[in-house]
Amino acid sequence: SDVYKRQIYDSRGFDFKDISLFYIIFYVSTSLASLFLGNIADKYGRKRLCTINGVLYLLVCLCRLLPYKPLIILSCIMRGASDVILYSSYDAWFVSEFERKNLPCDYTKSCLLYTSPSPRDRQKSRMPSSA
């Protein structure tokens, strides 16, 4: 998807320096957001943070509609935070809901194997391999 984003930025008149800046801002914001979003999820709840993630990603998409550099930069910052939530809070929310409802651990393991297999569990997973 990065190749397509670069083509979109190119078609909107951004040069290589601008596009590089967008990627740097995204990766820095992801790194910084990962430092504090876990604590926010613990304090305010994972479900609430996941809901905020949906709104945040909607704003990211809206900001990218216009070829205005400050909006693209803002969307890179918001997308960095959104990716941190996406790759951490949803799984944590899922597991905490299973624990809250006192469901057996086997159910959690089976569901997580189906949705996000690790390489070591490839033979148990029902997901197709990406290799």
Biotite code that builds the C-alpha atoms (Angstrom):
import biotite.structure as struc

atoms = struc.array([
    struc.Atom([0.000, 0.000, 0.000], chain_id="A", res_id=1, res_name="SER", atom_name="CA", element="C"),
    struc.Atom([2.984, 2.319, 0.449], chain_id="A", res_id=2, res_name="ASP", atom_name="CA", element="C"),
    struc.Atom([3.645, 2.208, -3.294], chain_id="A", res_id=3, res_name="VAL", atom_name="CA", element="C"),
    struc.Atom([0.085, 3.344, -4.001], chain_id="A", res_id=4, res_name="TYR", atom_name="CA", element="C"),
    struc.Atom([0.283, 6.141, -1.442], chain_id="A", res_id=5, res_name="LYS", atom_name="CA", element="C"),
    struc.Atom([3.473, 7.365, -3.040], chain_id="A", res_id=6, res_name="ARG", atom_name="CA", element="C"),
    struc.Atom([1.785, 7.394, -6.449], chain_id="A", res_id=7, res_name="GLN", atom_name="CA", element="C"),
    struc.Atom([-1.141, 9.355, -5.015], chain_id="A", res_id=8, res_name="ILE", atom_name="CA", element="C"),
    struc.Atom([1.214, 11.888, -3.428], chain_id="A", res_id=9, res_name="TYR", atom_name="CA", element="C"),
    struc.Atom([3.105, 12.148, -6.747], chain_id="A", res_id=10, res_name="ASP", atom_name="CA", element="C"),
    struc.Atom([-0.115, 12.757, -8.661], chain_id="A", res_id=11, res_name="SER", atom_name="CA", element="C"),
    struc.Atom([-1.031, 15.568, -6.274], chain_id="A", res_id=12, res_name="ARG", atom_name="CA", element="C"),
    struc.Atom([2.200, 17.419, -6.956], chain_id="A", res_id=13, res_name="GLY", atom_name="CA", element="C"),
    struc.Atom([4.243, 16.515, -3.886], chain_id="A", res_id=14, res_name="PHE", atom_name="CA", element="C"),
    struc.Atom([7.945, 16.047, -4.520], chain_id="A", res_id=15, res_name="ASP", atom_name="CA", element="C"),
    struc.Atom([10.247, 13.376, -3.109], chain_id="A", res_id=16, res_name="PHE", atom_name="CA", element="C"),
    struc.Atom([11.230, 15.510, -0.098], chain_id="A", res_id=17, res_name="LYS", atom_name="CA", element="C"),
    struc.Atom([7.589, 16.045, 0.876], chain_id="A", res_id=18, res_name="ASP", atom_name="CA", element="C"),
    struc.Atom([6.758, 12.371, 0.498], chain_id="A", res_id=19, res_name="ILE", atom_name="CA", element="C"),
    struc.Atom([9.802, 11.429, 2.582], chain_id="A", res_id=20, res_name="SER", atom_name="CA", element="C"),
    struc.Atom([8.691, 13.901, 5.241], chain_id="A", res_id=21, res_name="LEU", atom_name="CA", element="C"),
    struc.Atom([5.219, 12.308, 5.330], chain_id="A", res_id=22, res_name="PHE", atom_name="CA", element="C"),
    struc.Atom([6.713, 8.854, 5.920], chain_id="A", res_id=23, res_name="TYR", atom_name="CA", element="C"),
    struc.Atom([9.108, 10.128, 8.593], chain_id="A", res_id=24, res_name="ILE", atom_name="CA", element="C"),
    struc.Atom([6.287, 11.894, 10.428], chain_id="A", res_id=25, res_name="ILE", atom_name="CA", element="C"),
    struc.Atom([4.164, 8.743, 10.273], chain_id="A", res_id=26, res_name="PHE", atom_name="CA", element="C"),
    struc.Atom([6.908, 6.505, 11.707], chain_id="A", res_id=27, res_name="TYR", atom_name="CA", element="C"),
    struc.Atom([7.875, 9.004, 14.420], chain_id="A", res_id=28, res_name="VAL", atom_name="CA", element="C"),
    struc.Atom([4.247, 9.486, 15.460], chain_id="A", res_id=29, res_name="SER", atom_name="CA", element="C"),
    struc.Atom([3.791, 5.703, 15.594], chain_id="A", res_id=30, res_name="THR", atom_name="CA", element="C"),
    struc.Atom([6.830, 5.402, 17.846], chain_id="A", res_id=31, res_name="SER", atom_name="CA", element="C"),
    struc.Atom([5.721, 8.215, 20.129], chain_id="A", res_id=32, res_name="LEU", atom_name="CA", element="C"),
    struc.Atom([2.110, 7.038, 20.302], chain_id="A", res_id=33, res_name="ALA", atom_name="CA", element="C"),
    struc.Atom([3.220, 3.550, 21.300], chain_id="A", res_id=34, res_name="SER", atom_name="CA", element="C"),
    struc.Atom([4.807, 5.040, 24.425], chain_id="A", res_id=35, res_name="LEU", atom_name="CA", element="C"),
    struc.Atom([1.562, 6.306, 25.939], chain_id="A", res_id=36, res_name="PHE", atom_name="CA", element="C"),
    struc.Atom([-1.463, 4.728, 24.240], chain_id="A", res_id=37, res_name="LEU", atom_name="CA", element="C"),
    struc.Atom([-1.194, 1.538, 26.295], chain_id="A", res_id=38, res_name="GLY", atom_name="CA", element="C"),
    struc.Atom([-1.589, 3.543, 29.502], chain_id="A", res_id=39, res_name="ASN", atom_name="CA", element="C"),
    struc.Atom([-4.526, 5.435, 28.021], chain_id="A", res_id=40, res_name="ILE", atom_name="CA", element="C"),
    struc.Atom([-6.180, 2.139, 27.084], chain_id="A", res_id=41, res_name="ALA", atom_name="CA", element="C"),
    struc.Atom([-5.702, 0.866, 30.630], chain_id="A", res_id=42, res_name="ASP", atom_name="CA", element="C"),
    struc.Atom([-7.073, 4.058, 32.142], chain_id="A", res_id=43, res_name="LYS", atom_name="CA", element="C"),
    struc.Atom([-10.084, 4.743, 29.883], chain_id="A", res_id=44, res_name="TYR", atom_name="CA", element="C"),
    struc.Atom([-10.802, 1.282, 28.506], chain_id="A", res_id=45, res_name="GLY", atom_name="CA", element="C"),
    struc.Atom([-9.853, -0.618, 25.394], chain_id="A", res_id=46, res_name="ARG", atom_name="CA", element="C"),
    struc.Atom([-13.346, -0.563, 23.933], chain_id="A", res_id=47, res_name="LYS", atom_name="CA", element="C"),
    struc.Atom([-13.453, 3.241, 24.123], chain_id="A", res_id=48, res_name="ARG", atom_name="CA", element="C"),
    struc.Atom([-10.006, 3.504, 22.548], chain_id="A", res_id=49, res_name="LEU", atom_name="CA", element="C"),
    struc.Atom([-11.036, 1.167, 19.721], chain_id="A", res_id=50, res_name="CYS", atom_name="CA", element="C"),
    struc.Atom([-14.096, 3.332, 19.080], chain_id="A", res_id=51, res_name="THR", atom_name="CA", element="C"),
    struc.Atom([-11.888, 6.419, 19.005], chain_id="A", res_id=52, res_name="ILE", atom_name="CA", element="C"),
    struc.Atom([-9.677, 4.563, 16.525], chain_id="A", res_id=53, res_name="ASN", atom_name="CA", element="C"),
    struc.Atom([-12.575, 4.313, 14.074], chain_id="A", res_id=54, res_name="GLY", atom_name="CA", element="C"),
    struc.Atom([-13.212, 8.051, 14.287], chain_id="A", res_id=55, res_name="VAL", atom_name="CA", element="C"),
    struc.Atom([-9.505, 8.803, 14.059], chain_id="A", res_id=56, res_name="LEU", atom_name="CA", element="C"),
    struc.Atom([-9.093, 6.729, 10.916], chain_id="A", res_id=57, res_name="TYR", atom_name="CA", element="C"),
    struc.Atom([-12.140, 8.421, 9.368], chain_id="A", res_id=58, res_name="LEU", atom_name="CA", element="C"),
    struc.Atom([-10.430, 11.764, 9.974], chain_id="A", res_id=59, res_name="LEU", atom_name="CA", element="C"),
    struc.Atom([-7.234, 10.393, 8.407], chain_id="A", res_id=60, res_name="VAL", atom_name="CA", element="C"),
    struc.Atom([-9.148, 9.502, 5.252], chain_id="A", res_id=61, res_name="CYS", atom_name="CA", element="C"),
    struc.Atom([-10.873, 12.891, 5.126], chain_id="A", res_id=62, res_name="LEU", atom_name="CA", element="C"),
    struc.Atom([-7.591, 14.769, 5.559], chain_id="A", res_id=63, res_name="CYS", atom_name="CA", element="C"),
    struc.Atom([-6.044, 12.872, 2.667], chain_id="A", res_id=64, res_name="ARG", atom_name="CA", element="C"),
    struc.Atom([-8.739, 13.959, 0.239], chain_id="A", res_id=65, res_name="LEU", atom_name="CA", element="C"),
    struc.Atom([-7.252, 17.425, -0.164], chain_id="A", res_id=66, res_name="LEU", atom_name="CA", element="C"),
    struc.Atom([-3.739, 18.049, -1.514], chain_id="A", res_id=67, res_name="PRO", atom_name="CA", element="C"),
    struc.Atom([-2.925, 20.474, 1.300], chain_id="A", res_id=68, res_name="TYR", atom_name="CA", element="C"),
    struc.Atom([0.415, 19.703, 2.954], chain_id="A", res_id=69, res_name="LYS", atom_name="CA", element="C"),
    struc.Atom([-0.557, 20.560, 6.585], chain_id="A", res_id=70, res_name="PRO", atom_name="CA", element="C"),
    struc.Atom([-3.601, 18.269, 6.324], chain_id="A", res_id=71, res_name="LEU", atom_name="CA", element="C"),
    struc.Atom([-1.484, 15.440, 4.949], chain_id="A", res_id=72, res_name="ILE", atom_name="CA", element="C"),
    struc.Atom([0.961, 15.917, 7.834], chain_id="A", res_id=73, res_name="ILE", atom_name="CA", element="C"),
    struc.Atom([-1.932, 15.878, 10.318], chain_id="A", res_id=74, res_name="LEU", atom_name="CA", element="C"),
    struc.Atom([-3.242, 12.691, 8.710], chain_id="A", res_id=75, res_name="SER", atom_name="CA", element="C"),
    struc.Atom([0.208, 11.068, 9.064], chain_id="A", res_id=76, res_name="CYS", atom_name="CA", element="C"),
    struc.Atom([0.247, 11.898, 12.778], chain_id="A", res_id=77, res_name="ILE", atom_name="CA", element="C"),
    struc.Atom([-3.281, 10.588, 13.303], chain_id="A", res_id=78, res_name="MET", atom_name="CA", element="C"),
    struc.Atom([-2.584, 7.455, 11.278], chain_id="A", res_id=79, res_name="ARG", atom_name="CA", element="C"),
    struc.Atom([0.474, 6.724, 13.402], chain_id="A", res_id=80, res_name="GLY", atom_name="CA", element="C"),
    struc.Atom([-1.659, 6.791, 16.542], chain_id="A", res_id=81, res_name="ALA", atom_name="CA", element="C"),
    struc.Atom([-4.404, 4.852, 14.806], chain_id="A", res_id=82, res_name="SER", atom_name="CA", element="C"),
    struc.Atom([-2.029, 2.065, 13.771], chain_id="A", res_id=83, res_name="ASP", atom_name="CA", element="C"),
    struc.Atom([-0.768, 1.706, 17.329], chain_id="A", res_id=84, res_name="VAL", atom_name="CA", element="C"),
    struc.Atom([-4.347, 1.282, 18.530], chain_id="A", res_id=85, res_name="ILE", atom_name="CA", element="C"),
    struc.Atom([-5.142, -1.110, 15.696], chain_id="A", res_id=86, res_name="LEU", atom_name="CA", element="C"),
    struc.Atom([-2.204, -3.414, 16.379], chain_id="A", res_id=87, res_name="TYR", atom_name="CA", element="C"),
    struc.Atom([-2.445, -3.433, 20.172], chain_id="A", res_id=88, res_name="SER", atom_name="CA", element="C"),
    struc.Atom([-5.793, -2.498, 21.672], chain_id="A", res_id=89, res_name="SER", atom_name="CA", element="C"),
    struc.Atom([-8.112, -4.695, 19.619], chain_id="A", res_id=90, res_name="TYR", atom_name="CA", element="C"),
    struc.Atom([-6.371, -7.919, 20.633], chain_id="A", res_id=91, res_name="ASP", atom_name="CA", element="C"),
    struc.Atom([-6.107, -6.763, 24.247], chain_id="A", res_id=92, res_name="ALA", atom_name="CA", element="C"),
    struc.Atom([-9.801, -5.848, 24.262], chain_id="A", res_id=93, res_name="TRP", atom_name="CA", element="C"),
    struc.Atom([-10.664, -9.242, 22.810], chain_id="A", res_id=94, res_name="PHE", atom_name="CA", element="C"),
    struc.Atom([-8.697, -11.132, 25.465], chain_id="A", res_id=95, res_name="VAL", atom_name="CA", element="C"),
    struc.Atom([-10.000, -8.979, 28.330], chain_id="A", res_id=96, res_name="SER", atom_name="CA", element="C"),
    struc.Atom([-13.609, -9.583, 27.213], chain_id="A", res_id=97, res_name="GLU", atom_name="CA", element="C"),
    struc.Atom([-12.991, -13.334, 27.242], chain_id="A", res_id=98, res_name="PHE", atom_name="CA", element="C"),
    struc.Atom([-11.526, -13.072, 30.730], chain_id="A", res_id=99, res_name="GLU", atom_name="CA", element="C"),
    struc.Atom([-14.336, -10.821, 31.950], chain_id="A", res_id=100, res_name="ARG", atom_name="CA", element="C"),
    struc.Atom([-16.946, -13.318, 30.754], chain_id="A", res_id=101, res_name="LYS", atom_name="CA", element="C"),
    struc.Atom([-14.983, -16.233, 32.292], chain_id="A", res_id=102, res_name="ASN", atom_name="CA", element="C"),
    struc.Atom([-14.828, -18.127, 29.011], chain_id="A", res_id=103, res_name="LEU", atom_name="CA", element="C"),
    struc.Atom([-12.420, -21.050, 28.781], chain_id="A", res_id=104, res_name="PRO", atom_name="CA", element="C"),
    struc.Atom([-8.915, -20.277, 27.640], chain_id="A", res_id=105, res_name="CYS", atom_name="CA", element="C"),
    struc.Atom([-9.262, -22.767, 24.763], chain_id="A", res_id=106, res_name="ASP", atom_name="CA", element="C"),
    struc.Atom([-11.815, -20.493, 23.073], chain_id="A", res_id=107, res_name="TYR", atom_name="CA", element="C"),
    struc.Atom([-9.469, -17.522, 23.222], chain_id="A", res_id=108, res_name="THR", atom_name="CA", element="C"),
    struc.Atom([-6.579, -19.538, 21.836], chain_id="A", res_id=109, res_name="LYS", atom_name="CA", element="C"),
    struc.Atom([-8.687, -20.929, 18.987], chain_id="A", res_id=110, res_name="SER", atom_name="CA", element="C"),
    struc.Atom([-10.028, -17.518, 17.994], chain_id="A", res_id=111, res_name="CYS", atom_name="CA", element="C"),
    struc.Atom([-6.636, -15.857, 18.088], chain_id="A", res_id=112, res_name="LEU", atom_name="CA", element="C"),
    struc.Atom([-5.135, -18.671, 16.012], chain_id="A", res_id=113, res_name="LEU", atom_name="CA", element="C"),
    struc.Atom([-7.830, -18.110, 13.420], chain_id="A", res_id=114, res_name="TYR", atom_name="CA", element="C"),
    struc.Atom([-7.535, -14.331, 13.268], chain_id="A", res_id=115, res_name="THR", atom_name="CA", element="C"),
    struc.Atom([-3.823, -13.686, 13.664], chain_id="A", res_id=116, res_name="SER", atom_name="CA", element="C"),
    struc.Atom([-1.620, -16.765, 13.394], chain_id="A", res_id=117, res_name="PRO", atom_name="CA", element="C"),
    struc.Atom([2.000, -16.655, 14.349], chain_id="A", res_id=118, res_name="SER", atom_name="CA", element="C"),
    struc.Atom([4.597, -18.503, 12.254], chain_id="A", res_id=119, res_name="PRO", atom_name="CA", element="C"),
    struc.Atom([5.096, -21.125, 14.967], chain_id="A", res_id=120, res_name="ARG", atom_name="CA", element="C"),
    struc.Atom([1.373, -21.976, 14.899], chain_id="A", res_id=121, res_name="ASP", atom_name="CA", element="C"),
    struc.Atom([1.104, -22.220, 11.116], chain_id="A", res_id=122, res_name="ARG", atom_name="CA", element="C"),
    struc.Atom([0.216, -25.910, 11.126], chain_id="A", res_id=123, res_name="GLN", atom_name="CA", element="C"),
    struc.Atom([-2.690, -25.264, 13.534], chain_id="A", res_id=124, res_name="LYS", atom_name="CA", element="C"),
    struc.Atom([-3.991, -22.172, 11.782], chain_id="A", res_id=125, res_name="SER", atom_name="CA", element="C"),
    struc.Atom([-6.851, -22.193, 9.307], chain_id="A", res_id=126, res_name="ARG", atom_name="CA", element="C"),
    struc.Atom([-5.607, -18.983, 7.704], chain_id="A", res_id=127, res_name="MET", atom_name="CA", element="C"),
    struc.Atom([-3.710, -19.279, 4.401], chain_id="A", res_id=128, res_name="PRO", atom_name="CA", element="C"),
    struc.Atom([-0.022, -18.530, 4.672], chain_id="A", res_id=129, res_name="SER", atom_name="CA", element="C"),
    struc.Atom([1.276, -15.344, 3.125], chain_id="A", res_id=130, res_name="SER", atom_name="CA", element="C"),
    struc.Atom([4.500, -16.990, 1.941], chain_id="A", res_id=131, res_name="ALA", atom_name="CA", element="C"),
])
